[in-house]
Amino acid sequence: MTESVRHDWTLAQVNALFALPFNDLLFQAQTVHRAHFNPNEVQISTLLSIKTGACPEDCSYCPQSARYSTDLEAEKLMEVEAVLEKARAAKAIGSTRFCMGAAWRNPKDRDMPYILKMVEGVREMGMETCMTLGMLSKDQAQVLASAGLDYYNHNLDTSPEFYGEIITTRTYQDRMDTLSNVRDAGMNVCSGGIVGLGESDNDRSGLLMSLANLDEHPDSVPINMLVKVEGTPLAEQEDLDPFDFVRTIAVARIMMPKAHVRLSAGREQMNEQMQSMCFFAGANSIFYGEKLLTTGNPDAEKDQALFQRLGIQPEAAKGYSDEVEEYVIEEALKNKQQEGKFYDAAVN
């Protein structure tokens, strides 16, 4: 059974998906996933913080907020060539998309020339480009699109009802307006949220409903698990049940069947079995690299080893350079040659 693309979900319908028996939910999610994607391919991105800390926003989960006392040291916007060097390294380990994040409320005009050079430089390497710079005006979105930015990330974080408990310095509508500006400029939208903030079941459903009921579904949907950082208001938040996180991935896959659902922040706290279950539930995108902006992430070698054990291949960037395509083909051939060496989880 596959679900058609819908934009009219009700809270009761989303809650009903979450309430399905776990095996039934995963079976439905995997069926939807196979109707739209190769189930053994995962898109690989790398995320770099190009400007760290001293953010004026008060997002309760974020160590980059200037309002909280964390060990994070504020840094100025990186030089263009330093960013491009990181992009080259990301490409060398198999990333096909390079994401650049800045701890801003919104980018200033003085920063835009450097931002545009970063976009142009990464595109010249044959990689997809993504940025997350805070709120965007219509004009800023158009300028970024004209420079060739492929994706813009701006997460909704949680439901409209719970949002004010997590952030007070910008509204939910501010976030929705930025998504509209990005889409109107012709860029791909990357938008998701965070699970484990202390939200209710209704809030979890409300987040996914807000995303799935947009006029167009986001092209990428990052599902983050809260990473608790000392000094932030959510540092002592109760741990999330792993099954609740997997359910969120599965419901996102069913509701947004053509989107890449990204297994995002929190992977360092997940064992391989939990990550594998997320891939089965429909996650087909990850970040490579030791950090996600400022929080930990499994290193690329661990991810490559897990992919090999699961028979997962990296997804090629669509419509980009032959060099990227060749890399993916080479990796597929290597893994094909080692098919007899896959770890058999059944023995444990």
TORKOL-4160 file (C-alpha; in steps of 0.2 Angstrom, whole numbers, padded with zeros to 4 digits, m for minus):
348
<pt num="1" X="0000" Y="0000" Z="0000"/>
<pt num="2" X="0006" Y="0017" Z="m0004"/>
<pt num="3" X="0000" Y="0034" Z="0001"/>
<pt num="4" X="m0004" Y="0048" Z="m0012"/>
<pt num="5" X="0004" Y="0065" Z="m0009"/>
<pt num="6" X="m0008" Y="0074" Z="0003"/>
<pt num="7" X="m0008" Y="0092" Z="0010"/>
<pt num="8" X="m0024" Y="0090" Z="0021"/>
<pt num="9" X="m0019" Y="0080" Z="0036"/>
<pt num="10" X="m0029" Y="0082" Z="0052"/>
<pt num="11" X="m0022" Y="0080" Z="0069"/>
<pt num="12" X="m0033" Y="0065" Z="0072"/>
<pt num="13" X="m0026" Y="0056" Z="0056"/>
<pt num="14" X="m0008" Y="0059" Z="0061"/>
<pt num="15" X="m0011" Y="0053" Z="0079"/>
<pt num="16" X="m0019" Y="0038" Z="0072"/>
<pt num="17" X="m0003" Y="0034" Z="0062"/>
<pt num="18" X="0008" Y="0036" Z="0078"/>
<pt num="19" X="m0004" Y="0025" Z="0087"/>
<pt num="20" X="m0002" Y="0010" Z="0075"/>
<pt num="21" X="0006" Y="m0006" Z="0081"/>
<pt num="22" X="0025" Y="m0003" Z="0079"/>
<pt num="23" X="0027" Y="m0017" Z="0066"/>
<pt num="24" X="0012" Y="m0011" Z="0056"/>
<pt num="25" X="0018" Y="0007" Z="0056"/>
<pt num="26" X="0036" Y="0002" Z="0050"/>
<pt num="27" X="0028" Y="m0009" Z="0037"/>
<pt num="28" X="0018" Y="0005" Z="0030"/>
<pt num="29" X="0032" Y="0017" Z="0030"/>
<pt num="30" X="0044" Y="0005" Z="0021"/>
<pt num="31" X="0031" Y="0001" Z="0008"/>
<pt num="32" X="0029" Y="0020" Z="0005"/>
<pt num="33" X="0047" Y="0022" Z="0005"/>
<pt num="34" X="0050" Y="0009" Z="m0008"/>
<pt num="35" X="0037" Y="0017" Z="m0020"/>
<pt num="36" X="0047" Y="0032" Z="m0021"/>
<pt num="37" X="0066" Y="0028" Z="m0017"/>
<pt num="38" X="0079" Y="0015" Z="m0019"/>
<pt num="39" X="0077" Y="0008" Z="m0001"/>
<pt num="40" X="0096" Y="0004" Z="0000"/>
<pt num="41" X="0102" Y="0022" Z="m0005"/>
<pt num="42" X="0105" Y="0036" Z="0007"/>
<pt num="43" X="0109" Y="0054" Z="0003"/>
<pt num="44" X="0125" Y="0061" Z="0012"/>
<pt num="45" X="0127" Y="0079" Z="0017"/>
<pt num="46" X="0141" Y="0088" Z="0027"/>
<pt num="47" X="0136" Y="0102" Z="0038"/>
<pt num="48" X="0148" Y="0116" Z="0043"/>
<pt num="49" X="0146" Y="0130" Z="0055"/>
<pt num="50" X="0153" Y="0145" Z="0045"/>
<pt num="51" X="0149" Y="0158" Z="0059"/>
<pt num="52" X="0147" Y="0151" Z="0077"/>
<pt num="53" X="0139" Y="0158" Z="0093"/>
<pt num="54" X="0133" Y="0175" Z="0099"/>
<pt num="55" X="0116" Y="0172" Z="0092"/>
<pt num="56" X="0103" Y="0184" Z="0098"/>
<pt num="57" X="0089" Y="0171" Z="0098"/>
<pt num="58" X="0083" Y="0162" Z="0113"/>
<pt num="59" X="0080" Y="0144" Z="0106"/>
<pt num="60" X="0080" Y="0134" Z="0122"/>
<pt num="61" X="0090" Y="0119" Z="0115"/>
<pt num="62" X="0104" Y="0129" Z="0107"/>
<pt num="63" X="0121" Y="0132" Z="0114"/>
<pt num="64" X="0124" Y="0146" Z="0101"/>
<pt num="65" X="0112" Y="0157" Z="0110"/>
<pt num="66" X="0121" Y="0172" Z="0118"/>
<pt num="67" X="0108" Y="0171" Z="0132"/>
<pt num="68" X="0115" Y="0155" Z="0139"/>
<pt num="69" X="0131" Y="0151" Z="0148"/>
<pt num="70" X="0139" Y="0136" Z="0138"/>
<pt num="71" X="0157" Y="0132" Z="0134"/>
<pt num="72" X="0155" Y="0137" Z="0116"/>
<pt num="73" X="0166" Y="0151" Z="0110"/>
<pt num="74" X="0159" Y="0164" Z="0098"/>
<pt num="75" X="0168" Y="0165" Z="0081"/>
<pt num="76" X="0166" Y="0177" Z="0066"/>
<pt num="77" X="0161" Y="0172" Z="0049"/>
<pt num="78" X="0174" Y="0160" Z="0041"/>
<pt num="79" X="0184" Y="0166" Z="0027"/>
<pt num="80" X="0178" Y="0160" Z="0010"/>
<pt num="81" X="0193" Y="0149" Z="0006"/>
<pt num="82" X="0193" Y="0141" Z="0023"/>
<pt num="83" X="0175" Y="0136" Z="0019"/>
<pt num="84" X="0179" Y="0129" Z="0002"/>
<pt num="85" X="0193" Y="0119" Z="0009"/>
<pt num="86" X="0181" Y="0110" Z="0021"/>
<pt num="87" X="0169" Y="0107" Z="0006"/>
<pt num="88" X="0183" Y="0099" Z="m0003"/>
<pt num="89" X="0187" Y="0087" Z="0012"/>
<pt num="90" X="0168" Y="0083" Z="0013"/>
<pt num="91" X="0167" Y="0079" Z="m0005"/>
<pt num="92" X="0183" Y="0067" Z="m0003"/>
<pt num="93" X="0173" Y="0057" Z="0010"/>
<pt num="94" X="0158" Y="0055" Z="m0001"/>
<pt num="95" X="0146" Y="0070" Z="0003"/>
<pt num="96" X="0136" Y="0076" Z="m0011"/>
<pt num="97" X="0129" Y="0091" Z="m0003"/>
<pt num="98" X="0138" Y="0104" Z="0008"/>
<pt num="99" X="0127" Y="0113" Z="0020"/>
<pt num="100" X="0133" Y="0129" Z="0028"/>
<pt num="101" X="0126" Y="0136" Z="0044"/>
<pt num="102" X="0127" Y="0153" Z="0053"/>
<pt num="103" X="0121" Y="0158" Z="0070"/>
<pt num="104" X="0112" Y="0173" Z="0064"/>
<pt num="105" X="0094" Y="0180" Z="0067"/>
<pt num="106" X="0095" Y="0185" Z="0048"/>
<pt num="107" X="0110" Y="0188" Z="0037"/>
<pt num="108" X="0116" Y="0206" Z="0035"/>
<pt num="109" X="0119" Y="0215" Z="0019"/>
<pt num="110" X="0138" Y="0216" Z="0023"/>
<pt num="111" X="0139" Y="0197" Z="0024"/>
<pt num="112" X="0130" Y="0193" Z="0008"/>
<pt num="113" X="0145" Y="0195" Z="m0004"/>
<pt num="114" X="0155" Y="0182" Z="0006"/>
<pt num="115" X="0140" Y="0170" Z="0007"/>
<pt num="116" X="0137" Y="0171" Z="m0012"/>
<pt num="117" X="0156" Y="0167" Z="m0015"/>
<pt num="118" X="0154" Y="0152" Z="m0004"/>
<pt num="119" X="0139" Y="0146" Z="m0014"/>
<pt num="120" X="0147" Y="0148" Z="m0030"/>
<pt num="121" X="0164" Y="0140" Z="m0025"/>
<pt num="122" X="0155" Y="0124" Z="m0018"/>
<pt num="123" X="0144" Y="0123" Z="m0034"/>
<pt num="124" X="0160" Y="0123" Z="m0044"/>
<pt num="125" X="0166" Y="0107" Z="m0036"/>
<pt num="126" X="0150" Y="0098" Z="m0042"/>
<pt num="127" X="0142" Y="0098" Z="m0025"/>
<pt num="128" X="0124" Y="0103" Z="m0020"/>
<pt num="129" X="0123" Y="0118" Z="m0009"/>
<pt num="130" X="0113" Y="0121" Z="0006"/>
<pt num="131" X="0113" Y="0136" Z="0019"/>
<pt num="132" X="0104" Y="0140" Z="0035"/>
<pt num="133" X="0107" Y="0158" Z="0040"/>
<pt num="134" X="0091" Y="0162" Z="0050"/>
<pt num="135" X="0076" Y="0172" Z="0043"/>
<pt num="136" X="0077" Y="0178" Z="0025"/>
<pt num="137" X="0068" Y="0192" Z="0016"/>
<pt num="138" X="0061" Y="0190" Z="m0001"/>
<pt num="139" X="0075" Y="0199" Z="m0009"/>
<pt num="140" X="0088" Y="0189" Z="0001"/>
<pt num="141" X="0081" Y="0173" Z="m0005"/>
<pt num="142" X="0081" Y="0179" Z="m0023"/>
<pt num="143" X="0099" Y="0184" Z="m0022"/>
<pt num="144" X="0104" Y="0167" Z="m0015"/>
<pt num="145" X="0094" Y="0158" Z="m0028"/>
<pt num="146" X="0102" Y="0168" Z="m0042"/>
<pt num="147" X="0119" Y="0163" Z="m0035"/>
<pt num="148" X="0114" Y="0145" Z="m0037"/>
<pt num="149" X="0110" Y="0140" Z="m0019"/>
<pt num="150" X="0101" Y="0123" Z="m0021"/>
<pt num="151" X="0093" Y="0121" Z="m0003"/>
<pt num="152" X="0089" Y="0132" Z="0011"/>
<pt num="153" X="0086" Y="0125" Z="0028"/>
<pt num="154" X="0074" Y="0133" Z="0041"/>
<pt num="155" X="0066" Y="0121" Z="0053"/>
<pt num="156" X="0049" Y="0124" Z="0061"/>
<pt num="157" X="0056" Y="0115" Z="0077"/>
<pt num="158" X="0040" Y="0109" Z="0084"/>
<pt num="159" X="0021" Y="0112" Z="0084"/>
<pt num="160" X="0013" Y="0130" Z="0083"/>
<pt num="161" X="0005" Y="0126" Z="0100"/>
<pt num="162" X="0022" Y="0122" Z="0109"/>
<pt num="163" X="0033" Y="0134" Z="0099"/>
<pt num="164" X="0032" Y="0148" Z="0112"/>
<pt num="165" X="0038" Y="0136" Z="0126"/>
<pt num="166" X="0054" Y="0134" Z="0116"/>
<pt num="167" X="0057" Y="0151" Z="0107"/>
<pt num="168" X="0051" Y="0168" Z="0110"/>
<pt num="169" X="0062" Y="0179" Z="0099"/>
<pt num="170" X="0053" Y="0175" Z="0083"/>
<pt num="171" X="0036" Y="0168" Z="0079"/>
<pt num="172" X="0030" Y="0153" Z="0070"/>
<pt num="173" X="0024" Y="0164" Z="0056"/>
<pt num="174" X="0041" Y="0171" Z="0054"/>
<pt num="175" X="0047" Y="0154" Z="0050"/>
<pt num="176" X="0033" Y="0150" Z="0038"/>
<pt num="177" X="0036" Y="0167" Z="0029"/>
<pt num="178" X="0055" Y="0162" Z="0027"/>
<pt num="179" X="0050" Y="0145" Z="0019"/>
<pt num="180" X="0038" Y="0154" Z="0008"/>
<pt num="181" X="0051" Y="0166" Z="0002"/>
<pt num="182" X="0063" Y="0152" Z="m0001"/>
<pt num="183" X="0051" Y="0142" Z="m0011"/>
<pt num="184" X="0045" Y="0158" Z="m0021"/>
<pt num="185" X="0063" Y="0161" Z="m0026"/>
<pt num="186" X="0064" Y="0144" Z="m0034"/>
<pt num="187" X="0075" Y="0135" Z="m0021"/>
<pt num="188" X="0072" Y="0118" Z="m0013"/>
<pt num="189" X="0065" Y="0119" Z="0005"/>
<pt num="190" X="0074" Y="0109" Z="0019"/>
<pt num="191" X="0063" Y="0110" Z="0035"/>
<pt num="192" X="0060" Y="0098" Z="0049"/>
<pt num="193" X="0060" Y="0099" Z="0068"/>
<pt num="194" X="0067" Y="0092" Z="0085"/>
<pt num="195" X="0059" Y="0078" Z="0095"/>
<pt num="196" X="0062" Y="0076" Z="0113"/>
<pt num="197" X="0060" Y="0095" Z="0118"/>
<pt num="198" X="0047" Y="0090" Z="0131"/>
<pt num="199" X="0033" Y="0091" Z="0118"/>
<pt num="200" X="0017" Y="0081" Z="0119"/>
<pt num="201" X="0011" Y="0068" Z="0107"/>
<pt num="202" X="m0001" Y="0081" Z="0099"/>
<pt num="203" X="0014" Y="0092" Z="0097"/>
<pt num="204" X="0024" Y="0079" Z="0088"/>
<pt num="205" X="0009" Y="0076" Z="0077"/>
<pt num="206" X="0007" Y="0095" Z="0075"/>
<pt num="207" X="0025" Y="0097" Z="0069"/>
<pt num="208" X="0023" Y="0084" Z="0055"/>
<pt num="209" X="0006" Y="0091" Z="0050"/>
<pt num="210" X="0013" Y="0109" Z="0048"/>
<pt num="211" X="0026" Y="0102" Z="0037"/>
<pt num="212" X="0015" Y="0090" Z="0027"/>
<pt num="213" X="0001" Y="0103" Z="0024"/>
<pt num="214" X="0012" Y="0116" Z="0016"/>
<pt num="215" X="0007" Y="0119" Z="m0002"/>
<pt num="216" X="0023" Y="0109" Z="m0007"/>
<pt num="217" X="0031" Y="0097" Z="0004"/>
<pt num="218" X="0049" Y="0101" Z="0010"/>
<pt num="219" X="0062" Y="0093" Z="m0002"/>
<pt num="220" X="0072" Y="0088" Z="0014"/>
<pt num="221" X="0064" Y="0085" Z="0031"/>
<pt num="222" X="0078" Y="0084" Z="0045"/>
<pt num="223" X="0071" Y="0075" Z="0060"/>
<pt num="224" X="0082" Y="0079" Z="0075"/>
<pt num="225" X="0083" Y="0071" Z="0092"/>
<pt num="226" X="0087" Y="0084" Z="0106"/>
<pt num="227" X="0105" Y="0085" Z="0110"/>
<pt num="228" X="0106" Y="0091" Z="0128"/>
<pt num="229" X="0119" Y="0104" Z="0131"/>
<pt num="230" X="0124" Y="0110" Z="0148"/>
<pt num="231" X="0120" Y="0128" Z="0151"/>
<pt num="232" X="0104" Y="0128" Z="0140"/>
<pt num="233" X="0087" Y="0127" Z="0147"/>
<pt num="234" X="0084" Y="0110" Z="0141"/>
<pt num="235" X="0100" Y="0102" Z="0148"/>
<pt num="236" X="0090" Y="0092" Z="0160"/>
<pt num="237" X="0076" Y="0086" Z="0149"/>
<pt num="238" X="0071" Y="0068" Z="0151"/>
<pt num="239" X="0078" Y="0056" Z="0138"/>
<pt num="240" X="0067" Y="0052" Z="0123"/>
<pt num="241" X="0061" Y="0034" Z="0121"/>
<pt num="242" X="0070" Y="0028" Z="0106"/>
<pt num="243" X="0054" Y="0020" Z="0099"/>
<pt num="244" X="0046" Y="0037" Z="0099"/>
<pt num="245" X="0060" Y="0044" Z="0088"/>
<pt num="246" X="0058" Y="0029" Z="0076"/>
<pt num="247" X="0039" Y="0032" Z="0075"/>
<pt num="248" X="0042" Y="0050" Z="0071"/>
<pt num="249" X="0053" Y="0045" Z="0056"/>
<pt num="250" X="0040" Y="0033" Z="0050"/>
<pt num="251" X="0026" Y="0045" Z="0051"/>
<pt num="252" X="0036" Y="0058" Z="0042"/>
<pt num="253" X="0040" Y="0046" Z="0028"/>
<pt num="254" X="0021" Y="0041" Z="0026"/>
<pt num="255" X="0015" Y="0059" Z="0026"/>
<pt num="256" X="0029" Y="0066" Z="0015"/>
<pt num="257" X="0032" Y="0051" Z="0003"/>
<pt num="258" X="0043" Y="0060" Z="m0009"/>
<pt num="259" X="0054" Y="0070" Z="0003"/>
<pt num="260" X="0071" Y="0065" Z="0009"/>
<pt num="261" X="0069" Y="0062" Z="0027"/>
<pt num="262" X="0085" Y="0065" Z="0036"/>
<pt num="263" X="0091" Y="0056" Z="0052"/>
<pt num="264" X="0099" Y="0072" Z="0059"/>
<pt num="265" X="0105" Y="0078" Z="0076"/>
<pt num="266" X="0107" Y="0065" Z="0090"/>
<pt num="267" X="0114" Y="0051" Z="0080"/>
<pt num="268" X="0129" Y="0051" Z="0091"/>
<pt num="269" X="0118" Y="0045" Z="0105"/>
<pt num="270" X="0110" Y="0031" Z="0095"/>
<pt num="271" X="0117" Y="0014" Z="0093"/>
<pt num="272" X="0118" Y="0006" Z="0076"/>
<pt num="273" X="0103" Y="m0004" Z="0079"/>
<pt num="274" X="0092" Y="0011" Z="0082"/>
<pt num="275" X="0100" Y="0020" Z="0067"/>
<pt num="276" X="0096" Y="0005" Z="0056"/>
<pt num="277" X="0078" Y="0004" Z="0062"/>
<pt num="278" X="0077" Y="0023" Z="0057"/>
<pt num="279" X="0083" Y="0018" Z="0039"/>
<pt num="280" X="0070" Y="0005" Z="0038"/>
<pt num="281" X="0057" Y="0017" Z="0044"/>
<pt num="282" X="0061" Y="0028" Z="0029"/>
<pt num="283" X="0076" Y="0039" Z="0034"/>
<pt num="284" X="0086" Y="0041" Z="0018"/>
<pt num="285" X="0098" Y="0056" Z="0022"/>
<pt num="286" X="0111" Y="0059" Z="0035"/>
<pt num="287" X="0125" Y="0071" Z="0039"/>
<pt num="288" X="0143" Y="0065" Z="0038"/>
<pt num="289" X="0156" Y="0073" Z="0049"/>
<pt num="290" X="0161" Y="0074" Z="0067"/>
<pt num="291" X="0150" Y="0089" Z="0071"/>
<pt num="292" X="0133" Y="0096" Z="0067"/>
<pt num="293" X="0137" Y="0115" Z="0069"/>
<pt num="294" X="0142" Y="0113" Z="0087"/>
<pt num="295" X="0136" Y="0096" Z="0093"/>
<pt num="296" X="0144" Y="0079" Z="0091"/>
<pt num="297" X="0140" Y="0067" Z="0076"/>
<pt num="298" X="0147" Y="0050" Z="0072"/>
<pt num="299" X="0163" Y="0051" Z="0061"/>
<pt num="300" X="0162" Y="0046" Z="0042"/>
<pt num="301" X="0172" Y="0030" Z="0045"/>
<pt num="302" X="0159" Y="0023" Z="0057"/>
<pt num="303" X="0145" Y="0028" Z="0045"/>
<pt num="304" X="0154" Y="0020" Z="0030"/>
<pt num="305" X="0156" Y="0004" Z="0041"/>
<pt num="306" X="0138" Y="0003" Z="0045"/>
<pt num="307" X="0132" Y="0006" Z="0027"/>
<pt num="308" X="0143" Y="m0008" Z="0022"/>
<pt num="309" X="0135" Y="m0020" Z="0035"/>
<pt num="310" X="0118" Y="m0014" Z="0029"/>
<pt num="311" X="0121" Y="m0015" Z="0011"/>
<pt num="312" X="0117" Y="0004" Z="0009"/>
<pt num="313" X="0125" Y="0014" Z="m0005"/>
<pt num="314" X="0127" Y="0033" Z="m0005"/>
<pt num="315" X="0115" Y="0042" Z="m0017"/>
<pt num="316" X="0122" Y="0052" Z="m0031"/>
<pt num="317" X="0119" Y="0070" Z="m0033"/>
<pt num="318" X="0106" Y="0072" Z="m0046"/>
<pt num="319" X="0111" Y="0082" Z="m0062"/>
<pt num="320" X="0128" Y="0086" Z="m0055"/>
<pt num="321" X="0146" Y="0082" Z="m0060"/>
<pt num="322" X="0152" Y="0066" Z="m0068"/>
<pt num="323" X="0165" Y="0065" Z="m0054"/>
<pt num="324" X="0152" Y="0063" Z="m0041"/>
<pt num="325" X="0143" Y="0050" Z="m0051"/>
<pt num="326" X="0159" Y="0041" Z="m0053"/>
<pt num="327" X="0163" Y="0041" Z="m0035"/>
<pt num="328" X="0146" Y="0033" Z="m0030"/>
<pt num="329" X="0148" Y="0020" Z="m0044"/>
<pt num="330" X="0166" Y="0016" Z="m0037"/>
<pt num="331" X="0159" Y="0014" Z="m0019"/>
<pt num="332" X="0145" Y="0003" Z="m0025"/>
<pt num="333" X="0157" Y="m0009" Z="m0034"/>
<pt num="334" X="0168" Y="m0010" Z="m0019"/>
<pt num="335" X="0153" Y="m0015" Z="m0008"/>
<pt num="336" X="0147" Y="m0027" Z="m0021"/>
<pt num="337" X="0164" Y="m0036" Z="m0020"/>
<pt num="338" X="0163" Y="m0037" Z="m0001"/>
<pt num="339" X="0145" Y="m0043" Z="m0001"/>
<pt num="340" X="0150" Y="m0059" Z="0008"/>
<pt num="341" X="0158" Y="m0049" Z="0022"/>
<pt num="342" X="0142" Y="m0041" Z="0028"/>
<pt num="343" X="0139" Y="m0043" Z="0047"/>
<pt num="344" X="0124" Y="m0055" Z="0051"/>
<pt num="345" X="0114" Y="m0047" Z="0065"/>
<pt num="346" X="0104" Y="m0063" Z="0067"/>
<pt num="347" X="0119" Y="m0072" Z="0075"/>
<pt num="348" X="0117" Y="m0061" Z="0090"/>
